[in-house]
Amino acid sequence: GSAWRSVWARAEADERLRDRIVPELPYILAEVMHAFEVERACTLADFLVRRTHIAFETRDAGRGAARRVAPLLAPLLGWDSAEMDRQLERYGAEARRLFAVDAKEP
């Protein structure tokens, strides 16, 4: 997006942030940091569904990506391991809600 220079500056400062969140998609870990520190994303769903479209572009609705970015966010958001587990469960519930197929007959 329009903040690409800021995102790339983070990646230049820390080469670990150049890694892709999902190998097949263009999103890098620096985007996570930018979304939470600058854009004030506040949940895993906020990032994976709204800031990027990882939830829509992966077969698991972003669950694997959530497990990858949660440890990066934990220190930023003051999450201990128990809170990180709660946030991952919360994301899983949100993904199930968003991507559930209602099989009710008309």
N, CA, C and O atoms as a Tinker XYZ file with bonds, in Angstrom:
   424  protein
     1  N      0.804000   -1.180000    0.000000    73     2
     2  CA     0.000000    0.000000    0.000000    64     1     3
     3  C      0.857000    1.259000    0.000000    63     2     4     5
     4  O      2.045000    1.218000   -0.320000    81     3
     5  N      0.256000    2.337000    0.351000    73     3     6
     6  CA     0.930000    3.638000    0.324000    64     5     7
     7  C      2.020000    3.764000    1.386000    63     6     8     9
     8  O      2.869000    4.650000    1.287000    81     7
     9  N      2.014000    2.905000    2.388000    73     7    10
    10  CA     3.023000    2.969000    3.461000    64     9    11
    11  C      4.189000    2.019000    3.193000    63    10    12    13
    12  O      4.930000    1.682000    4.116000    81    11
    13  N      4.361000    1.590000    1.961000    73    11    14
    14  CA     5.372000    0.592000    1.667000    64    13    15
    15  C      6.783000    1.025000    2.065000    63    14    16    17
    16  O      7.595000    0.193000    2.470000    81    15
    17  N      7.078000    2.316000    1.953000    73    15    18
    18  CA     8.426000    2.781000    2.310000    64    17    19
    19  C      8.693000    2.578000    3.808000    63    18    20    21
    20  O      9.782000    2.162000    4.204000    81    19
    21  N      7.709000    2.871000    4.610000    73    19    22
    22  CA     7.831000    2.683000    6.054000    64    21    23
    23  C      7.980000    1.192000    6.394000    63    22    24    25
    24  O      8.800000    0.809000    7.229000    81    23
    25  N      7.179000    0.375000    5.736000    73    23    26
    26  CA     7.255000   -1.072000    5.968000    64    25    27
    27  C      8.623000   -1.585000    5.546000    63    26    28    29
    28  O      9.255000   -2.344000    6.281000    81    27
    29  N      9.082000   -1.178000    4.375000    73    27    30
    30  CA    10.371000   -1.664000    3.895000    64    29    31
    31  C     11.518000   -1.155000    4.775000    63    30    32    33
    32  O     12.503000   -1.869000    4.959000    81    31
    33  N     11.416000    0.039000    5.311000    73    31    34
    34  CA    12.452000    0.545000    6.220000    64    33    35
    35  C     12.587000   -0.373000    7.434000    63    34    36    37
    36  O     13.700000   -0.613000    7.904000    81    35
    37  N     11.487000   -0.878000    7.938000    73    35    38
    38  CA    11.542000   -1.834000    9.047000    64    37    39
    39  C     12.268000   -3.110000    8.618000    63    38    40    41
    40  O     13.082000   -3.660000    9.360000    81    39
    41  N     11.959000   -3.562000    7.420000    73    39    42
    42  CA    12.593000   -4.771000    6.911000    64    41    43
    43  C     14.087000   -4.557000    6.680000    63    42    44    45
    44  O     14.888000   -5.470000    6.883000    81    43
    45  N     14.455000   -3.372000    6.264000    73    43    46
    46  CA    15.873000   -3.074000    6.070000    64    45    47
    47  C     16.614000   -3.048000    7.404000    63    46    48    49
    48  O     17.771000   -3.460000    7.486000    81    47
    49  N     15.942000   -2.561000    8.446000    73    47    50
    50  CA    16.555000   -2.465000    9.765000    64    49    51
    51  C     16.689000   -3.829000   10.442000    63    50    52    53
    52  O     17.596000   -4.037000   11.248000    81    51
    53  N     15.794000   -4.749000   10.118000    73    51    54
    54  CA    15.814000   -6.078000   10.738000    64    53    55
    55  C     15.508000   -7.107000    9.660000    63    54    56    57
    56  O     14.354000   -7.274000    9.264000    81    55
    57  N     16.526000   -7.788000    9.193000    73    55    58
    58  CA    16.340000   -8.697000    8.056000    64    57    59
    59  C     15.352000   -9.829000    8.336000    63    58    60    61
    60  O     14.793000  -10.393000    7.396000    81    59
    61  N     15.125000  -10.170000    9.598000    73    59    62
    62  CA    14.132000  -11.205000    9.920000    64    61    63
    63  C     12.726000  -10.771000    9.498000    63    62    64    65
    64  O     11.876000  -11.609000    9.196000    81    63
    65  N     12.490000   -9.465000    9.479000    73    63    66
    66  CA    11.172000   -8.950000    9.113000    64    65    67
    67  C     10.919000   -8.981000    7.608000    63    66    68    69
    68  O      9.835000   -8.624000    7.148000    81    67
    69  N     11.927000   -9.410000    6.841000    73    67    70
    70  CA    11.762000   -9.553000    5.390000    64    69    71
    71  C     11.087000  -10.874000    5.026000    63    70    72    73
    72  O     10.607000  -11.046000    3.906000    81    71
    73  N     11.054000  -11.798000    5.974000    73    71    74
    74  CA    10.465000  -13.112000    5.705000    64    73    75
    75  C      8.981000  -12.985000    5.397000    63    74    76    77
    76  O      8.277000  -12.155000    5.974000    81    75
    77  N      8.527000  -13.813000    4.490000    73    75    78
    78  CA     7.105000  -13.831000    4.158000    64    77    79
    79  C      6.317000  -14.523000    5.267000    63    78    80    81
    80  O      6.786000  -15.485000    5.877000    81    79
    81  N      5.143000  -14.027000    5.507000    73    79    82
    82  CA     4.273000  -14.628000    6.515000    64    81    83
    83  C      3.805000  -15.991000    6.032000    63    82    84    85
    84  O      3.809000  -16.966000    6.784000    81    83
    85  N      3.406000  -16.047000    4.784000    73    83    86
    86  CA     3.004000  -17.282000    4.102000    64    85    87
    87  C      3.884000  -17.349000    2.860000    63    86    88    89
    88  O      3.874000  -16.421000    2.052000    81    87
    89  N      4.647000  -18.430000    2.692000    73    87    90
    90  CA     5.615000  -18.477000    1.583000    64    89    91
    91  C      5.055000  -18.129000    0.207000    63    90    92    93
    92  O      5.756000  -17.524000   -0.604000    81    91
    93  N      3.809000  -18.499000   -0.071000    73    91    94
    94  CA     3.231000  -18.284000   -1.398000    64    93    95
    95  C      2.642000  -16.891000   -1.593000    63    94    96    97
    96  O      2.233000  -16.549000   -2.702000    81    95
    97  N      2.590000  -16.092000   -0.549000    73    95    98
    98  CA     1.962000  -14.769000   -0.623000    64    97    99
    99  C      2.994000  -13.671000   -0.403000    63    98   100   101
   100  O      4.041000  -13.933000    0.188000    81    99
   101  N      2.731000  -12.456000   -0.859000    73    99   102
   102  CA     3.740000  -11.392000   -0.803000    64   101   103
   103  C      3.900000  -10.695000    0.549000    63   102   104   105
   104  O      4.828000   -9.901000    0.705000    81   103
   105  N      3.050000  -10.953000    1.516000    73   103   106
   106  CA     3.088000  -10.228000    2.780000    64   105   107
   107  C      4.301000  -10.615000    3.617000    63   106   108   109
   108  O      4.612000  -11.796000    3.773000    81   107
   109  N      4.987000   -9.596000    4.156000    73   107   110
   110  CA     6.179000   -9.862000    4.964000    64   109   111
   111  C      5.930000   -9.493000    6.431000    63   110   112   113
   112  O      4.995000   -8.761000    6.753000    81   111
   113  N      6.786000  -10.019000    7.305000    73   111   114
   114  CA     6.614000   -9.804000    8.742000    64   113   115
   115  C      6.677000   -8.334000    9.129000    63   114   116   117
   116  O      6.072000   -7.941000   10.126000    81   115
   117  N      7.380000   -7.525000    8.382000    73   115   118
   118  CA     7.431000   -6.090000    8.688000    64   117   119
   119  C      6.043000   -5.465000    8.625000    63   118   120   121
   120  O      5.774000   -4.485000    9.319000    81   119
   121  N      5.164000   -6.018000    7.806000    73   119   122
   122  CA     3.796000   -5.499000    7.720000    64   121   123
   123  C      3.037000   -5.711000    9.021000    63   122   124   125
   124  O      2.174000   -4.910000    9.380000    81   123
   125  N      3.356000   -6.781000    9.721000    73   123   126
   126  CA     2.729000   -7.044000   11.024000    64   125   127
   127  C      3.095000   -5.925000   11.988000    63   126   128   129
   128  O      2.226000   -5.332000   12.629000    81   127
   129  N      4.375000   -5.646000   12.083000    73   127   130
   130  CA     4.850000   -4.611000   12.995000    64   129   131
   131  C      4.222000   -3.260000   12.655000    63   130   132   133
   132  O      3.766000   -2.538000   13.542000    81   131
   133  N      4.201000   -2.931000   11.386000    73   131   134
   134  CA     3.623000   -1.663000   10.935000    64   133   135
   135  C      2.139000   -1.579000   11.304000    63   134   136   137
   136  O      1.681000   -0.561000   11.824000    81   135
   137  N      1.401000   -2.638000   11.035000    73   135   138
   138  CA    -0.041000   -2.629000   11.294000    64   137   139
   139  C     -0.352000   -2.409000   12.773000    63   138   140   141
   140  O     -1.293000   -1.689000   13.107000    81   139
   141  N      0.418000   -3.014000   13.648000    73   139   142
   142  CA     0.123000   -2.899000   15.075000    64   141   143
   143  C      0.710000   -1.644000   15.705000    63   142   144   145
   144  O      0.107000   -1.074000   16.615000    81   143
   145  N      1.870000   -1.204000   15.240000    73   143   146
   146  CA     2.499000   -0.023000   15.839000    64   145   147
   147  C      2.002000    1.288000   15.234000    63   146   148   149
   148  O      1.888000    2.286000   15.945000    81   147
   149  N      1.707000    1.304000   13.949000    73   147   150
   150  CA     1.340000    2.544000   13.273000    64   149   151
   151  C     -0.161000    2.620000   12.993000    63   150   152   153
   152  O     -0.798000    3.638000   13.265000    81   151
   153  N     -0.714000    1.552000   12.454000    73   151   154
   154  CA    -2.128000    1.566000   12.072000    64   153   155
   155  C     -3.056000    1.177000   13.217000    63   154   156   157
   156  O     -4.277000    1.260000   13.087000    81   155
   157  N     -2.487000    0.759000   14.319000    73   155   158
   158  CA    -3.238000    0.398000   15.524000    64   157   159
   159  C     -4.162000   -0.801000   15.333000    63   158   160   161
   160  O     -5.263000   -0.836000   15.881000    81   159
   161  N     -3.711000   -1.776000   14.556000    73   159   162
   162  CA    -4.431000   -3.041000   14.514000    64   161   163
   163  C     -4.467000   -3.584000   15.936000    63   162   164   165
   164  O     -3.515000   -3.391000   16.692000    81   163
   165  N     -5.531000   -4.247000   16.304000    73   163   166
   166  CA    -5.621000   -4.659000   17.710000    64   165   167
   167  C     -5.899000   -6.140000   17.919000    63   166   168   169
   168  O     -5.873000   -6.607000   19.058000    81   167
   169  N     -6.160000   -6.885000   16.868000    73   167   170
   170  CA    -6.363000   -8.329000   17.000000    64   169   171
   171  C     -5.722000   -9.039000   15.818000    63   170   172   173
   172  O     -5.381000   -8.418000   14.811000    81   171
   173  N     -5.564000  -10.341000   15.957000    73   171   174
   174  CA    -5.057000  -11.128000   14.841000    64   173   175
   175  C     -6.003000  -11.026000   13.647000    63   174   176   177
   176  O     -5.555000  -10.925000   12.505000    81   175
   177  N     -7.302000  -11.053000   13.906000    73   175   178
   178  CA    -8.277000  -10.935000   12.821000    64   177   179
   179  C     -8.179000   -9.578000   12.145000    63   178   180   181
   180  O     -8.325000   -9.481000   10.926000    81   179
   181  N     -7.938000   -8.553000   12.904000    73   179   182
   182  CA    -7.789000   -7.217000   12.322000    64   181   183
   183  C     -6.686000   -7.234000   11.276000    63   182   184   185
   184  O     -6.837000   -6.649000   10.203000    81   183
   185  N     -5.583000   -7.897000   11.578000    73   183   186
   186  CA    -4.478000   -7.963000   10.630000    64   185   187
   187  C     -4.750000   -8.952000    9.491000    63   186   188   189
   188  O     -4.589000   -8.609000    8.319000    81   187
   189  N     -5.156000  -10.161000    9.830000    73   187   190
   190  CA    -5.257000  -11.235000    8.831000    64   189   191
   191  C     -6.483000  -11.134000    7.929000    63   190   192   193
   192  O     -6.482000  -11.661000    6.816000    81   191
   193  N     -7.522000  -10.462000    8.403000    73   191   194
   194  CA    -8.741000  -10.319000    7.604000    64   193   195
   195  C     -8.820000   -8.938000    6.973000    63   194   196   197
   196  O     -9.127000   -8.818000    5.787000    81   195
   197  N     -8.545000   -7.893000    7.752000    73   195   198
   198  CA    -8.794000   -6.531000    7.278000    64   197   199
   199  C     -7.560000   -5.816000    6.721000    63   198   200   201
   200  O     -7.655000   -5.155000    5.687000    81   199
   201  N     -6.426000   -5.933000    7.373000    73   199   202
   202  CA    -5.228000   -5.200000    6.901000    64   201   203
   203  C     -4.586000   -5.894000    5.710000    63   202   204   205
   204  O     -4.127000   -5.242000    4.772000    81   203
   205  N     -4.556000   -7.206000    5.754000    73   203   206
   206  CA    -4.124000   -8.001000    4.600000    64   205   207
   207  C     -5.320000   -8.886000    4.277000    63   206   208   209
   208  O     -6.337000   -8.828000    4.968000    81   207
   209  N     -5.210000   -9.675000    3.273000    73   207   210
   210  CA    -6.296000  -10.609000    2.972000    64   209   211
   211  C     -5.827000  -12.045000    3.126000    63   210   212   213
   212  O     -6.319000  -12.947000    2.448000    81   211
   213  N     -4.877000  -12.248000    4.017000    73   211   214
   214  CA    -4.324000  -13.579000    4.228000    64   213   215
   215  C     -5.427000  -14.585000    4.557000    63   214   216   217
   216  O     -5.386000  -15.722000    4.085000    81   215
   217  N     -6.396000  -14.184000    5.349000    73   215   218
   218  CA    -7.482000  -15.097000    5.715000    64   217   219
   219  C     -8.233000  -15.596000    4.486000    63   218   220   221
   220  O     -8.708000  -16.731000    4.469000    81   219
   221  N     -8.343000  -14.771000    3.476000    73   219   222
   222  CA    -9.065000  -15.137000    2.264000    64   221   223
   223  C     -8.183000  -15.866000    1.255000    63   222   224   225
   224  O     -8.689000  -16.547000    0.363000    81   223
   225  N     -6.879000  -15.725000    1.394000    73   223   226
   226  CA    -5.945000  -16.238000    0.395000    64   225   227
   227  C     -5.264000  -17.534000    0.801000    63   226   228   229
   228  O     -4.403000  -18.029000    0.073000    81   227
   229  N     -5.625000  -18.088000    1.935000    73   227   230
   230  CA    -5.031000  -19.345000    2.394000    64   229   231
   231  C     -6.130000  -20.373000    2.624000    63   230   232   233
   232  O     -7.264000  -20.032000    2.961000    81   231
   233  N     -5.772000  -21.623000    2.436000    73   231   234
   234  CA    -6.752000  -22.706000    2.584000    64   233   235
   235  C     -7.227000  -22.857000    4.025000    63   234   236   237
   236  O     -8.334000  -23.340000    4.264000    81   235
   237  N     -6.407000  -22.451000    4.978000    73   235   238
   238  CA    -6.778000  -22.611000    6.396000    64   237   239
   239  C     -7.337000  -21.324000    7.000000    63   238   240   241
   240  O     -7.392000  -21.189000    8.222000    81   239
   241  N     -7.746000  -20.388000    6.163000    73   239   242
   242  CA    -8.316000  -19.105000    6.605000    64   241   243
   243  C     -7.359000  -18.318000    7.496000    63   242   244   245
   244  O     -7.792000  -17.577000    8.379000    81   243
   245  N     -6.071000  -18.481000    7.264000    73   243   246
   246  CA    -5.075000  -17.710000    7.990000    64   245   247
   247  C     -4.666000  -18.273000    9.335000    63   246   248   249
   248  O     -3.930000  -17.616000   10.071000    81   247
   249  N     -5.116000  -19.466000    9.681000    73   247   250
   250  CA    -4.764000  -20.029000   10.996000    64   249   251
   251  C     -3.261000  -20.264000   11.144000    63   250   252   253
   252  O     -2.688000  -19.986000   12.198000    81   251
   253  N     -2.627000  -20.774000   10.096000    73   251   254
   254  CA    -1.175000  -20.975000   10.141000    64   253   255
   255  C     -0.432000  -19.651000   10.252000    63   254   256   257
   256  O      0.549000  -19.539000   10.987000    81   255
   257  N     -0.903000  -18.659000    9.523000    73   255   258
   258  CA    -0.288000  -17.328000    9.600000    64   257   259
   259  C     -0.464000  -16.736000   10.986000    63   258   260   261
   260  O      0.437000  -16.073000   11.500000    81   259
   261  N     -1.616000  -16.972000   11.593000    73   259   262
   262  CA    -1.851000  -16.474000   12.958000    64   261   263
   263  C     -0.819000  -17.057000   13.917000    63   262   264   265
   264  O     -0.288000  -16.349000   14.773000    81   263
   265  N     -0.537000  -18.354000   13.767000    73   263   266
   266  CA     0.482000  -18.988000   14.627000    64   265   267
   267  C      1.872000  -18.428000   14.361000    63   266   268   269
   268  O      2.730000  -18.438000   15.244000    81   267
   269  N      2.091000  -17.944000   13.158000    73   267   270
   270  CA     3.402000  -17.377000   12.820000    64   269   271
   271  C      3.562000  -15.958000   13.359000    63   270   272   273
   272  O      4.642000  -15.599000   13.829000    81   271
   273  N      2.504000  -15.144000   13.299000    73   271   274
   274  CA     2.635000  -13.744000   13.709000    64   273   275
   275  C      2.391000  -13.520000   15.202000    63   274   276   277
   276  O      2.879000  -12.537000   15.760000    81   275
   277  N      1.652000  -14.407000   15.853000    73   275   278
   278  CA     1.344000  -14.212000   17.276000    64   277   279
   279  C      2.599000  -14.059000   18.144000    63   278   280   281
   280  O      2.628000  -13.173000   18.998000    81   279
   281  N      3.634000  -14.884000   17.962000    73   279   282
   282  CA     4.832000  -14.689000   18.784000    64   281   283
   283  C      5.537000  -13.348000   18.537000    63   282   284   285
   284  O      6.198000  -12.820000   19.430000    81   283
   285  N      5.396000  -12.812000   17.347000    73   283   286
   286  CA     5.965000  -11.503000   17.029000    64   285   287
   287  C      5.192000  -10.397000   17.752000    63   286   288   289
   288  O      5.775000   -9.413000   18.209000    81   287
   289  N      3.887000  -10.572000   17.845000    73   287   290
   290  CA     3.030000   -9.579000   18.494000    64   289   291
   291  C      3.062000   -9.647000   20.005000    63   290   292   293
   292  O      2.877000   -8.631000   20.675000    81   291
   293  N      3.291000  -10.812000   20.545000    73   291   294
   294  CA     3.202000  -11.009000   21.997000    64   293   295
   295  C      3.961000   -9.952000   22.795000    63   294   296   297
   296  O      3.377000   -9.356000   23.699000    81   295
   297  N      5.231000   -9.694000   22.504000    73   295   298
   298  CA     5.925000   -8.671000   23.295000    64   297   299
   299  C      5.373000   -7.260000   23.079000    63   298   300   301
   300  O      5.385000   -6.442000   23.999000    81   299
   301  N      4.892000   -6.977000   21.870000    73   299   302
   302  CA     4.329000   -5.653000   21.586000    64   301   303
   303  C      3.052000   -5.403000   22.384000    63   302   304   305
   304  O      2.799000   -4.289000   22.843000    81   303
   305  N      2.259000   -6.449000   22.541000    73   303   306
   306  CA     0.949000   -6.311000   23.152000    64   305   307
   307  C      0.894000   -6.808000   24.594000    63   306   308   309
   308  O     -0.172000   -6.830000   25.210000    81   307
   309  N      2.051000   -7.207000   25.128000    73   307   310
   310  CA     2.105000   -7.650000   26.517000    64   309   311
   311  C      1.457000   -9.003000   26.749000    63   310   312   313
   312  O      0.967000   -9.272000   27.846000    81   311
   313  N      1.445000   -9.864000   25.729000    73   311   314
   314  CA     0.853000  -11.185000   25.869000    64   313   315
   315  C      1.862000  -12.153000   26.461000    63   314   316   317
   316  O      2.993000  -12.248000   25.984000    81   315
   317  N      1.456000  -12.871000   27.498000    73   315   318
   318  CA     2.251000  -14.011000   27.944000    64   317   319
   319  C      1.803000  -15.209000   27.108000    63   318   320   321
   320  O      0.947000  -15.059000   26.236000    81   319
   321  N      2.361000  -16.389000   27.355000    73   319   322
   322  CA     2.027000  -17.534000   26.506000    64   321   323
   323  C      0.552000  -17.922000   26.633000    63   322   324   325
   324  O     -0.057000  -18.351000   25.653000    81   323
   325  N     -0.017000  -17.778000   27.809000    73   323   326
   326  CA    -1.435000  -18.107000   27.989000    64   325   327
   327  C     -2.320000  -17.145000   27.195000    63   326   328   329
   328  O     -3.300000  -17.562000   26.578000    81   327
   329  N     -1.974000  -15.868000   27.212000    73   327   330
   330  CA    -2.756000  -14.886000   26.453000    64   329   331
   331  C     -2.588000  -15.099000   24.955000    63   330   332   333
   332  O     -3.537000  -14.936000   24.188000    81   331
   333  N     -1.387000  -15.461000   24.546000    73   331   334
   334  CA    -1.168000  -15.739000   23.133000    64   333   335
   335  C     -2.045000  -16.917000   22.708000    63   334   336   337
   336  O     -2.651000  -16.875000   21.637000    81   335
   337  N     -2.121000  -17.955000   23.521000    73   335   338
   338  CA    -2.991000  -19.089000   23.215000    64   337   339
   339  C     -4.450000  -18.658000   23.134000    63   338   340   341
   340  O     -5.181000  -19.115000   22.256000    81   339
   341  N     -4.880000  -17.784000   24.041000    73   339   342
   342  CA    -6.259000  -17.280000   24.009000    64   341   343
   343  C     -6.524000  -16.499000   22.723000    63   342   344   345
   344  O     -7.582000  -16.640000   22.110000    81   343
   345  N     -5.557000  -15.677000   22.320000    73   343   346
   346  CA    -5.727000  -14.886000   21.106000    64   345   347
   347  C     -5.763000  -15.770000   19.857000    63   346   348   349
   348  O     -6.507000  -15.487000   18.918000    81   347
   349  N     -4.972000  -16.825000   19.844000    73   347   350
   350  CA    -5.011000  -17.764000   18.718000    64   349   351
   351  C     -6.353000  -18.482000   18.669000    63   350   352   353
   352  O     -6.909000  -18.684000   17.589000    81   351
   353  N     -6.874000  -18.868000   19.823000    73   351   354
   354  CA    -8.200000  -19.496000   19.870000    64   353   355
   355  C     -9.275000  -18.509000   19.415000    63   354   356   357
   356  O    -10.195000  -18.866000   18.680000    81   355
   357  N     -9.142000  -17.290000   19.856000    73   355   358
   358  CA   -10.091000  -16.245000   19.456000    64   357   359
   359  C    -10.073000  -16.070000   17.934000    63   358   360   361
   360  O    -11.124000  -15.949000   17.305000    81   359
   361  N     -8.871000  -16.058000   17.347000    73   359   362
   362  CA    -8.788000  -15.942000   15.893000    64   361   363
   363  C     -9.421000  -17.158000   15.225000    63   362   364   365
   364  O    -10.156000  -17.014000   14.248000    81   363
   365  N     -9.147000  -18.342000   15.737000    73   363   366
   366  CA    -9.741000  -19.551000   15.175000    64   365   367
   367  C    -11.263000  -19.484000   15.183000    63   366   368   369
   368  O    -11.907000  -19.862000   14.204000    81   367
   369  N    -11.840000  -19.006000   16.281000    73   367   370
   370  CA   -13.290000  -18.867000   16.376000    64   369   371
   371  C    -13.800000  -17.838000   15.370000    63   370   372   373
   372  O    -14.835000  -18.045000   14.737000    81   371
   373  N    -13.083000  -16.743000   15.224000    73   371   374
   374  CA   -13.478000  -15.709000   14.263000    64   373   375
   375  C    -13.406000  -16.246000   12.833000    63   374   376   377
   376  O    -14.295000  -15.981000   12.024000    81   375
   377  N    -12.355000  -16.995000   12.525000    73   375   378
   378  CA   -12.218000  -17.573000   11.181000    64   377   379
   379  C    -13.337000  -18.579000   10.923000    63   378   380   381
   380  O    -13.904000  -18.609000    9.831000    81   379
   381  N    -13.657000  -19.401000   11.919000    73   379   382
   382  CA   -14.765000  -20.353000   11.740000    64   381   383
   383  C    -16.073000  -19.607000   11.478000    63   382   384   385
   384  O    -16.859000  -20.005000   10.619000    81   383
   385  N    -16.298000  -18.539000   12.214000    73   383   386
   386  CA   -17.521000  -17.756000   12.039000    64   385   387
   387  C    -17.573000  -17.122000   10.646000    63   386   388   389
   388  O    -18.603000  -17.177000    9.973000    81   387
   389  N    -16.468000  -16.527000   10.223000    73   387   390
   390  CA   -16.442000  -15.839000    8.928000    64   389   391
   391  C    -16.538000  -16.779000    7.739000    63   390   392   393
   392  O    -17.158000  -16.445000    6.729000    81   391
   393  N    -15.932000  -17.949000    7.853000    73   391   394
   394  CA   -15.808000  -18.827000    6.699000    64   393   395
   395  C    -16.670000  -20.078000    6.777000    63   394   396   397
   396  O    -16.516000  -20.979000    5.953000    81   395
   397  N    -17.558000  -20.152000    7.733000    73   395   398
   398  CA   -18.453000  -21.300000    7.848000    64   397   399
   399  C    -19.426000  -21.300000    6.674000    63   398   400   401
   400  O    -19.881000  -20.252000    6.214000    81   399
   401  N    -19.717000  -22.464000    6.223000    73   399   402
   402  CA   -20.712000  -22.616000    5.167000    64   401   403
   403  C    -21.994000  -23.107000    5.827000    63   402   404   405
   404  O    -22.018000  -24.158000    6.469000    81   403
   405  N    -23.027000  -22.352000    5.662000    73   403   406
   406  CA   -24.318000  -22.737000    6.239000    64   405   407
   407  C    -24.972000  -23.733000    5.295000    63   406   408   409
   408  O    -25.364000  -23.381000    4.183000    81   407
   409  N    -25.089000  -24.966000    5.740000    73   407   410
   410  CA   -25.611000  -26.032000    4.898000    64   409   411
   411  C    -27.095000  -26.284000    5.118000    63   410   412   413
   412  O    -27.592000  -27.359000    4.782000    81   411
   413  N    -27.794000  -25.337000    5.662000    73   411   414
   414  CA   -29.243000  -25.502000    5.897000    64   413   415
   415  C    -29.973000  -25.597000    4.561000    63   414   416   417
   416  O    -29.637000  -24.916000    3.592000    81   415
   417  N    -30.962000  -26.445000    4.544000    73   415   418
   418  CA   -31.811000  -26.562000    3.363000    64   417   419
   419  C    -32.786000  -25.399000    3.331000    63   418   420   421
   420  O    -33.239000  -24.954000    4.385000    81   419
   421  N    -33.125000  -24.890000    2.140000    73   419   422
   422  CA   -34.109000  -23.776000    2.052000    64   421   423
   423  C    -35.510000  -24.196000    2.457000    63   422   424
   424  O    -36.430000  -23.379000    2.434000    81   423
